[in-house]
Structure formats: structure tokens, C-alpha cells
Amino acid sequence: MRIAMIGTGYVGLVSGACFSEFGVTVTCVDKDESKIERLKRGEIPIYEPGLDKLVASNVAAGRLEFTTELAEAVTGADAVFIAVGTPSRRGDGHADLSYVYGAAEEIARAMDGYTVVVTKSTVPVGTGREVEKIIRATRPDADFDVVSNPEFLREGSAINDFMRPDRVVIGAETDRAREVMRGLYRVLYLIETPILFTNLETSEMIKYAANTFLAAKITFINEVADLCEKAGADVHDVAKGIGLDNRIGRKFLHPGPGYGGSCFPKDTLALVRTARDLGSPLRIIETVVDINAKRKKAMADRIIAAGGGDLSGKTVAVLGLAFKPNTDDMRDAPALDIVPALLEAGATVRAFDPESMDEAKKLLDGITYCDSAYDAMEGADLLAILTEWNEFRSLDLARVKDLMTEPVMVDLRNIYEPAMMAEAGFAYTSVGRPWPYGRKASGAVED
């Protein structure tokens, strides 16, 4: 089979590379000539573990190629995937669908013969119908079907998520379209992956409902963490206690500075706007959006408080800038709210992140970017951990103390134990574990 993947951003590049690994011939298309040239040279524009090797092996095998010529890629393709950006529109939170609709027009002009046009981008309910109208208006004689096939990729583990997904959701309304999609996902049929066929609207809704539910779960445990601090409870034991209930599950019950990234912030906003437009507002998700925005400011205030309430003349070492580990994605990262708040409070900020500093430099001015975690700590009065990269989990605490003027740590990801930090001589602040409480102190044990 042969497909075209329109867009070489995170979703398009990962999906295209993984489909080629399935044996499909894939042409990835992007209007950004410099990006395509980099990809042709084997340079990957995003950080995703294993993606460079996956792309290289499939390019070498002749199953994966890159071009700026959309018409060339679409002509003769069995399916064309639209994987362009759908950012939030400034001011109202609606998803900006101009790139999707523009791609639909170009695809319509280039199609020859029956083609399945697949929306892989995250799009509001009703977008598939609009894509169908655009193609029909552009090419009344076109032989095609529109399909919704949302992605459920986690940054940092996207390849495994594509190769061994929990499920595949396909909104397709003709036998012909369903047959093409079955052919593309044949490898997953063989390993008995659940594949759910629905209509267009249901598939689009599943994507938004899934992401907003997970965002709500994160927000829930963050609010519980605040309550735990006041009640003398340990949020980690609470999360474990409720997560062992199979109806709830353990995942996404990790307290921290709030969700970020390419999906949750814009998808929660988009679903809120869609719900309001349809006269069925989602009050829970509206509250989630509001709480998450306030969460980041509250975490900045926590760091400032640990520094005595005034950071004038003080240096803060910040470890982690990306919204999560194993990615260089800075979109809506908590650091984008927290670091400016520290600067406004008078701090000098020295920061380090293993992968995202090139991206961070485009978004955060007025800070010093360091070569290592220990370099960032040199002369710091306060250390703040914003992202739980593995290399931050086993810091040499004696060395940390020697480098800093004061042994003060604010751990917004709870990667250290309060009792251990106390023994090491640190003034330690975490989330949902009020001093001097901690998992060791509380004595909770899972049999």
C-alpha cells in the first residue's frame, strides 16, 4: 500500500515512520523546505527516543521519503493523512483549522482515482464533514471517502504507542474505506489490537474525551495533593490507594505543577468551546482549565516562598524546562509560567534541560542556560526541579550542597523522599507531602 502523510510535525513524522515500518510505502510532505532538506539528510527536527533510527532504516529500505511536492505524493496514494497543526486560536480557544482545510483543498486537486482522506490531526467534532464538503466543492467528480483516525501518542514513548497501542479508533462510514484502513493496520490485527470502527463524529469525540479525561485526572490529584498538605496525608499513598481500584487505575495520578504539552492545554480549551457552541457546556472541563492555569502560578509562589518570600539578589537553579521528560517539547510547559514569575520576583535563574534548551531559548529570555545540572547549581541559593528527567533522580546530594550557597530544594515532581532529604541536610519542599510527612514516615506498605 502507498500513503501520503501531510505534515511532518510530531504526529505526522512519527506516524509516517511507523507506517513505513509496517511495510507501507510512505511519502511525508511539508511546505517547510528547510525541514524537508534536514529530514533528507537524516536530521530529525524533534526529539523522540528511537525516531532517528526508525526513520533512517526505513529511508534506507526505500519505504519512507520526504518531499515538498504535495501533488506528487498524493497522486496514486491509497490514503492521504492530514497531520497538520491545529493550534488554539488566540483569544477564543477554538482550534485553528485553517491548515486542515487548506490541506483538504490541495489534496482534492491532486487526487486521481479512489482515495481515502484521513484526518490524523486532533480536530473538533464536525471537522471530517467539513473536509468532505471542501473536497467535494473543489473536485465534484472526486472518488473519495473521509475517515477520522485520531492519534493517541505520548511524547517520549510515541513509537511504542503506535506499534503496540491500547486501541485504534477509526471513523469510517463505507465498507470501501474500512477495507483500506484495515489493510494499513493489518500488522496490529495480527497482534489482536482492539480496533474500534465508528462514524466520523464519534471518532473525533473519542479523541477529545480521552484527553480531557486524563487532564481532569491530573487536575484532580493536584487538588488532592493540596488537601493532603493541610490534612497531614501523603498524596502518593492516597494515589496508590485509589489507583489500586481497577475502575480508577494508577496512571495520571502523579501530582505536579500542572499539565502542559501539545495536547491537553489546547484540547481541553477546544472541547470547552465546542461544547459551548453546541449548547451543552462541560462545567467539569471548564474548571479543569481554570485550575490548571492557576496551578502554575501557585507552584511559582511555592518556590518564591521557599526562598524566603523575596528572591531579590538570589540565584535559582532550575532543572527541567520541557513539559515532561524524554521530549524537547516546550508547548505550554509549566516552566513558561514559573520561570518568568521567578524573574519578576527578582531572581537570577540558571537553567538546564537535557533536550529542550534550544526550544526554550526561543521562549524564555533573561536566564542563563547551563551545560549540566551541576553547572546550573553553581552558587545557587535555591534549587527547583520542574521536570523529572532520569538524570535528576540520583543527584549527588553532597556535591549539590557544596555547589549551592544554601541547601534548599523545591521538588515539584516528588522524585526525592522527604526523610532522605532531611537526613542529607536539605530544606526540602515537595507536593502533597507536608513536612515532615513522607512515604517513609507514614509507613504505608503495599502487601
C-alpha positions as CSV (number, residue, x, y, z in Angstrom):
1,M,0.0,0.0,0.0
2,R,1.0,3.6,-0.5
3,I,0.1,6.6,1.6
4,A,0.9,10.3,1.8
5,M,1.4,12.0,5.2
6,I,0.7,15.7,5.0
7,G,2.7,17.4,7.8
8,T,6.0,16.4,9.3
9,G,5.4,17.6,12.8
10,Y,5.3,15.3,15.8
11,V,2.2,13.3,14.7
12,G,3.0,13.2,11.0
13,L,6.6,12.2,11.3
14,V,6.1,9.5,14.0
15,S,3.0,8.1,12.2
16,G,4.7,8.1,8.8
17,A,7.8,6.4,10.1
18,C,5.8,3.8,11.9
19,F,3.6,3.0,8.9
20,S,6.7,2.5,6.8
21,E,7.9,0.1,9.5
22,F,4.6,-1.8,8.9
23,G,5.7,-2.2,5.2
24,V,3.7,0.6,3.8
25,T,5.3,3.0,1.3
26,V,5.1,6.5,2.8
27,T,5.8,9.9,1.4
28,C,5.8,12.6,4.1
29,V,5.0,16.1,2.8
30,D,5.8,19.5,4.3
31,K,5.9,23.1,2.9
32,D,8.9,23.9,5.1
33,E,11.8,23.3,2.6
34,S,14.5,23.5,5.3
35,K,12.7,20.9,7.4
36,I,12.4,18.5,4.4
37,E,16.1,19.1,3.5
38,R,17.1,18.3,7.1
39,L,15.0,15.1,7.0
40,K,16.5,14.0,3.7
41,R,19.9,14.4,5.4
42,G,18.7,12.2,8.3
43,E,18.4,15.1,10.8
44,I,15.3,14.7,13.0
45,P,13.7,18.1,13.9
46,I,12.1,16.8,17.1
47,Y,13.5,14.7,20.0
48,E,11.7,11.4,20.3
49,P,13.6,8.3,21.6
50,G,14.3,5.9,18.7
51,L,12.8,8.0,16.0
52,D,16.1,8.8,14.3
53,K,16.9,5.1,13.8
54,L,13.4,4.2,12.7
55,V,13.5,7.0,10.0
56,A,17.0,6.0,8.9
57,S,16.2,2.3,8.5
58,N,13.0,2.9,6.5
59,V,14.6,5.5,4.3
60,A,17.3,3.1,3.5
61,A,14.8,0.4,2.8
62,G,13.0,2.7,0.3
63,R,9.7,2.7,2.2
64,L,10.0,6.3,3.5
65,E,10.7,9.5,1.7
66,F,10.2,13.3,2.1
67,T,9.1,16.0,-0.3
68,T,7.6,19.5,-0.5
69,E,5.5,18.5,-3.5
70,L,2.0,17.5,-2.2
71,A,0.6,16.7,-5.6
72,E,3.4,14.3,-6.3
73,A,2.9,12.5,-3.0
74,V,-0.9,12.3,-3.3
75,T,-1.1,11.1,-6.9
76,G,-1.7,7.3,-6.8
77,A,-1.9,7.1,-3.0
78,D,-4.4,4.7,-1.4
79,A,-4.8,7.0,1.6
80,V,-3.7,10.6,2.4
81,F,-3.3,11.5,6.0
82,I,-3.8,15.1,7.2
83,A,-1.4,15.6,10.1
84,V,-1.0,19.3,10.2
85,G,-1.2,21.6,13.3
86,T,-4.5,22.6,14.9
87,P,-3.3,25.2,17.5
88,S,-5.7,27.2,19.7
89,R,-6.8,30.4,18.1
90,R,-5.7,33.4,20.1
91,G,-8.5,34.9,22.1
92,D,-11.2,32.3,22.0
93,G,-9.6,28.8,22.4
94,H,-11.2,27.3,19.3
95,A,-8.9,25.0,17.3
96,D,-7.4,26.8,14.3
97,L,-8.4,24.5,11.3
98,S,-7.0,26.7,8.5
99,Y,-4.1,24.2,7.9
100,V,-6.5,21.3,7.8
101,Y,-8.9,22.9,5.4
102,G,-6.0,24.2,3.2
103,A,-4.6,20.7,3.0
104,A,-8.0,19.3,2.1
105,E,-8.2,21.7,-0.9
106,E,-4.7,20.8,-2.1
107,I,-5.5,17.1,-1.7
108,A,-8.7,17.4,-3.7
109,R,-6.8,19.0,-6.7
110,A,-4.2,16.3,-6.7
111,M,-6.2,13.1,-6.2
112,D,-6.5,10.6,-9.0
113,G,-8.7,7.6,-8.5
114,Y,-10.3,6.4,-5.3
115,T,-8.6,7.9,-2.3
116,V,-9.2,7.7,1.5
117,V,-8.6,11.1,3.1
118,V,-7.8,10.6,6.8
119,T,-7.8,13.3,9.5
120,K,-4.9,12.3,11.8
121,S,-4.7,15.8,13.4
122,T,-6.8,16.4,16.5
123,V,-9.9,18.2,15.2
124,P,-13.2,19.2,16.8
125,V,-16.3,17.2,16.1
126,G,-17.7,18.0,12.7
127,T,-14.3,18.7,11.0
128,G,-14.5,15.5,9.0
129,R,-17.8,16.6,7.5
130,E,-16.4,20.0,6.6
131,V,-13.3,18.3,5.0
132,E,-15.7,16.2,2.9
133,K,-17.6,19.4,1.8
134,I,-14.4,21.2,0.9
135,I,-13.1,18.3,-1.3
136,R,-16.5,17.9,-2.9
137,A,-16.7,21.6,-3.7
138,T,-13.1,21.6,-5.1
139,R,-13.5,18.4,-7.1
140,P,-17.2,17.5,-7.7
141,D,-16.0,14.4,-9.7
142,A,-13.7,13.1,-7.0
143,D,-13.9,9.5,-5.8
144,F,-13.1,9.5,-2.1
145,D,-14.1,8.9,1.5
146,V,-13.2,10.9,4.5
147,V,-12.0,9.0,7.6
148,S,-11.1,10.0,11.1
149,N,-8.2,8.2,12.7
150,P,-7.1,10.1,15.8
151,E,-3.6,9.6,17.3
152,F,-3.0,8.6,20.9
153,L,0.7,9.1,21.1
154,R,2.5,10.0,24.3
155,E,5.6,12.2,23.7
156,G,8.6,10.2,24.9
157,S,7.1,6.8,24.1
158,A,5.3,7.5,20.8
159,I,6.9,4.7,18.8
160,N,5.8,2.0,21.2
161,D,2.4,3.7,21.4
162,F,1.9,3.4,17.7
163,M,3.4,-0.1,17.3
164,R,1.5,-1.5,20.4
165,P,-1.4,0.7,21.1
166,D,-4.2,0.2,23.6
167,R,-6.6,0.6,20.7
168,V,-7.0,2.1,17.2
169,V,-10.1,4.3,16.6
170,I,-11.3,4.7,13.0
171,G,-14.3,6.8,12.0
172,A,-15.2,5.4,8.6
173,E,-18.7,5.1,7.0
174,T,-18.2,2.9,3.9
175,D,-17.0,-0.6,3.5
176,R,-14.5,0.6,0.9
177,A,-12.9,3.0,3.4
178,R,-12.9,0.5,6.2
179,E,-11.2,-2.1,4.0
180,V,-8.4,0.4,3.2
181,M,-7.9,1.2,6.9
182,R,-7.9,-2.5,7.8
183,G,-5.1,-3.0,5.2
184,L,-3.0,-0.2,6.7
185,Y,-3.4,-1.6,10.2
186,R,-3.1,-5.3,9.3
187,V,0.0,-5.7,11.5
188,L,-2.0,-4.6,14.5
189,Y,-4.8,-7.0,13.7
190,L,-2.3,-9.8,13.8
191,I,-1.4,-9.0,17.4
192,E,-5.1,-8.6,18.3
193,T,-5.1,-4.9,19.0
194,P,-8.6,-3.7,19.6
195,I,-9.7,-1.7,16.6
196,L,-12.9,0.3,17.0
197,F,-14.9,1.4,14.0
198,T,-17.3,4.3,14.4
199,N,-18.8,7.2,12.5
200,L,-16.8,10.4,11.9
201,E,-18.3,12.4,14.8
202,T,-17.8,9.6,17.3
203,S,-14.2,9.1,16.4
204,E,-13.5,12.8,16.7
205,M,-15.2,12.9,20.1
206,I,-13.3,10.0,21.4
207,K,-10.0,11.8,21.0
208,Y,-11.2,14.9,22.8
209,A,-13.0,13.0,25.5
210,A,-9.9,10.8,26.2
211,N,-7.5,13.8,26.5
212,T,-9.8,15.9,28.6
213,F,-10.5,13.0,31.0
214,L,-6.7,12.5,31.5
215,A,-6.3,16.2,32.1
216,A,-9.1,16.1,34.6
217,K,-7.4,13.2,36.4
218,I,-4.2,15.1,36.6
219,T,-6.0,18.2,38.0
220,F,-7.9,16.0,40.5
221,I,-4.8,14.6,42.0
222,N,-3.2,18.0,42.1
223,E,-6.1,19.4,44.1
224,V,-6.0,16.3,46.4
225,A,-2.3,17.0,46.9
226,D,-3.1,20.5,48.2
227,L,-5.6,19.0,50.6
228,C,-3.1,16.4,51.8
229,E,-0.7,19.1,52.7
230,K,-3.2,20.7,55.0
231,A,-4.6,17.4,56.4
232,G,-1.2,15.7,57.1
233,A,-1.8,13.0,54.5
234,D,0.7,11.7,51.9
235,V,-0.7,12.2,48.3
236,H,1.4,9.3,47.0
237,D,-0.2,6.8,49.4
238,V,-3.6,8.3,48.6
239,A,-2.9,7.9,44.8
240,K,-1.8,4.3,45.3
241,G,-4.8,3.5,47.5
242,I,-7.3,4.8,44.9
243,G,-5.2,3.7,41.9
244,L,-5.4,0.0,43.0
245,D,-9.1,0.2,42.3
246,N,-9.3,-1.1,38.7
247,R,-12.1,1.3,38.0
248,I,-9.7,4.2,38.6
249,G,-6.3,2.9,37.7
250,R,-2.8,4.2,38.7
251,K,-1.9,6.2,35.7
252,F,-2.1,10.0,35.6
253,L,-2.3,10.2,39.4
254,H,1.1,12.0,39.9
255,P,1.0,15.4,41.5
256,G,3.0,18.2,40.0
257,P,3.0,21.7,38.6
258,G,0.1,21.2,36.2
259,Y,-0.3,19.6,32.7
260,G,1.3,21.1,29.6
261,G,2.4,19.9,26.2
262,S,0.9,19.9,22.7
263,C,-2.4,18.2,23.5
264,F,-4.0,18.7,26.9
265,P,-4.0,22.5,27.0
266,K,-5.4,23.1,23.5
267,D,-7.7,20.1,23.5
268,T,-9.4,21.0,26.8
269,L,-9.9,24.5,25.5
270,A,-11.2,23.3,22.2
271,L,-13.7,20.9,23.7
272,V,-14.9,23.6,26.1
273,R,-15.5,25.9,23.1
274,T,-17.2,23.2,21.1
275,A,-19.5,22.3,24.0
276,R,-20.5,25.9,24.5
277,D,-21.2,26.3,20.8
278,L,-23.4,23.3,20.8
279,G,-25.3,24.5,23.9
280,S,-24.0,21.7,26.1
281,P,-21.3,23.2,28.3
282,L,-18.8,20.9,30.1
283,R,-18.6,22.5,33.6
284,I,-16.1,20.0,34.8
285,I,-13.6,20.6,32.0
286,E,-14.1,24.4,32.3
287,T,-13.0,24.1,35.9
288,V,-10.0,21.8,35.0
289,V,-8.8,24.5,32.6
290,D,-9.1,27.2,35.2
291,I,-7.4,25.2,38.0
292,N,-4.5,24.2,35.7
293,A,-3.8,27.8,34.8
294,K,-3.8,28.8,38.4
295,R,-1.7,25.8,39.4
296,K,1.4,27.0,37.6
297,K,1.3,30.4,39.4
298,A,0.8,28.6,42.7
299,M,3.9,26.5,42.1
300,A,5.9,29.6,41.3
301,D,4.7,31.1,44.6
302,R,5.9,27.9,46.3
303,I,9.4,28.3,45.0
304,I,9.4,32.0,46.0
305,A,8.2,31.1,49.5
306,A,11.0,28.6,49.9
307,G,13.4,31.4,49.1
308,G,12.0,33.4,52.0
309,G,9.3,35.3,50.0
310,D,11.8,37.6,48.3
311,L,14.2,36.4,45.6
312,S,15.9,39.8,45.0
313,G,19.6,39.2,44.7
314,K,19.1,35.4,44.9
315,T,20.0,32.7,42.3
316,V,17.6,29.9,41.5
317,A,18.8,26.8,39.7
318,V,16.0,25.3,37.6
319,L,16.3,21.7,36.5
320,G,14.0,20.7,33.6
321,L,12.2,23.0,31.2
322,A,10.3,20.7,28.8
323,F,6.8,19.9,29.9
324,K,7.8,16.2,30.5
325,P,10.9,14.1,30.2
326,N,12.0,12.4,27.0
327,T,10.9,15.2,24.8
328,D,12.1,18.7,23.8
329,D,8.5,20.0,23.6
330,M,8.1,23.4,25.4
331,R,4.5,23.9,24.4
332,D,2.5,25.1,27.4
333,A,5.3,23.8,29.7
334,P,4.9,24.9,33.4
335,A,8.4,26.4,33.1
336,L,6.9,29.1,30.7
337,D,4.9,30.4,33.6
338,I,7.1,29.6,36.5
339,V,10.5,30.9,35.3
340,P,9.1,34.4,34.3
341,A,7.5,34.6,37.8
342,L,10.8,33.9,39.4
343,L,12.5,36.6,37.3
344,E,9.7,39.0,38.3
345,A,10.4,38.2,41.9
346,G,14.0,39.4,41.4
347,A,15.7,36.1,40.9
348,T,18.7,35.3,38.7
349,V,17.8,32.0,37.0
350,R,20.3,29.4,35.9
351,A,18.6,26.5,34.0
352,F,19.4,23.1,32.5
353,D,17.4,20.6,30.5
354,P,18.9,17.6,28.7
355,E,17.0,18.2,25.4
356,S,14.8,21.3,25.3
357,M,17.2,24.2,25.8
358,D,17.3,25.1,22.1
359,E,13.5,25.4,22.1
360,A,13.5,27.1,25.5
361,K,15.8,29.8,24.2
362,K,13.2,30.9,21.7
363,L,10.6,31.3,24.5
364,L,12.5,32.3,27.7
365,D,14.7,35.3,27.8
366,G,16.8,36.7,30.7
367,I,18.1,33.4,32.1
368,T,21.4,31.6,31.9
369,Y,21.4,28.3,30.1
370,C,23.9,25.9,31.6
371,D,25.8,22.8,30.3
372,S,24.7,20.4,33.1
373,A,22.6,20.1,36.2
374,Y,25.6,20.8,38.4
375,D,26.6,23.8,36.4
376,A,23.2,25.3,37.0
377,M,23.6,24.8,40.7
378,E,26.9,26.7,41.0
379,G,26.3,29.5,43.5
380,A,22.6,28.9,43.7
381,D,20.6,29.8,46.8
382,L,17.7,27.6,45.8
383,L,17.2,24.5,43.5
384,A,13.9,23.9,41.8
385,I,13.1,20.7,39.9
386,L,10.4,21.2,37.2
387,T,10.8,18.1,35.0
388,E,11.5,14.6,36.2
389,W,14.3,13.6,33.9
390,N,16.0,10.4,35.0
391,E,19.4,12.1,35.4
392,F,17.9,14.3,38.1
393,R,16.7,11.4,40.2
394,S,20.1,10.4,41.5
395,L,21.9,13.7,42.1
396,D,25.0,13.6,44.3
397,L,23.5,15.5,47.2
398,A,26.8,16.1,48.9
399,R,28.0,17.7,45.7
400,V,24.8,19.7,45.4
401,K,25.3,21.1,48.9
402,D,28.9,22.1,48.1
403,L,27.8,23.9,45.0
404,M,24.9,25.8,46.5
405,T,25.1,28.7,49.0
406,E,22.1,27.2,50.8
407,P,20.8,23.6,50.7
408,V,17.2,24.5,49.7
409,M,15.3,22.3,47.2
410,V,11.8,22.6,45.8
411,D,10.9,19.4,44.1
412,L,7.7,19.9,42.1
413,R,7.9,16.3,40.8
414,N,8.4,14.5,44.1
415,I,11.4,12.5,42.9
416,Y,13.1,12.6,46.3
417,E,12.0,11.3,49.7
418,P,11.5,13.9,52.5
419,A,13.2,11.8,55.1
420,M,16.2,11.2,52.9
421,M,16.5,14.9,52.1
422,A,16.2,15.8,55.8
423,E,19.0,13.4,56.6
424,A,21.1,15.0,53.9
425,G,20.6,18.4,55.5
426,F,18.3,20.0,52.9
427,A,15.3,22.3,53.5
428,Y,13.1,20.3,51.2
429,T,9.7,21.2,49.8
430,S,7.6,18.8,47.6
431,V,4.0,18.5,46.5
432,G,1.3,16.8,48.6
433,R,3.7,15.6,51.3
434,P,3.8,18.3,54.1
435,W,6.9,18.4,56.1
436,P,7.8,16.3,58.0
437,Y,5.5,13.8,56.4
438,G,6.6,11.4,53.6
439,R,6.0,7.9,52.4
440,K,8.7,6.5,54.7
441,A,7.3,8.4,57.7
442,S,3.7,7.4,57.1
443,G,4.6,3.8,56.9
444,A,2.2,2.8,54.2
445,V,3.2,-0.6,52.7
446,E,1.5,-2.4,49.9
447,D,1.4,-6.2,50.5
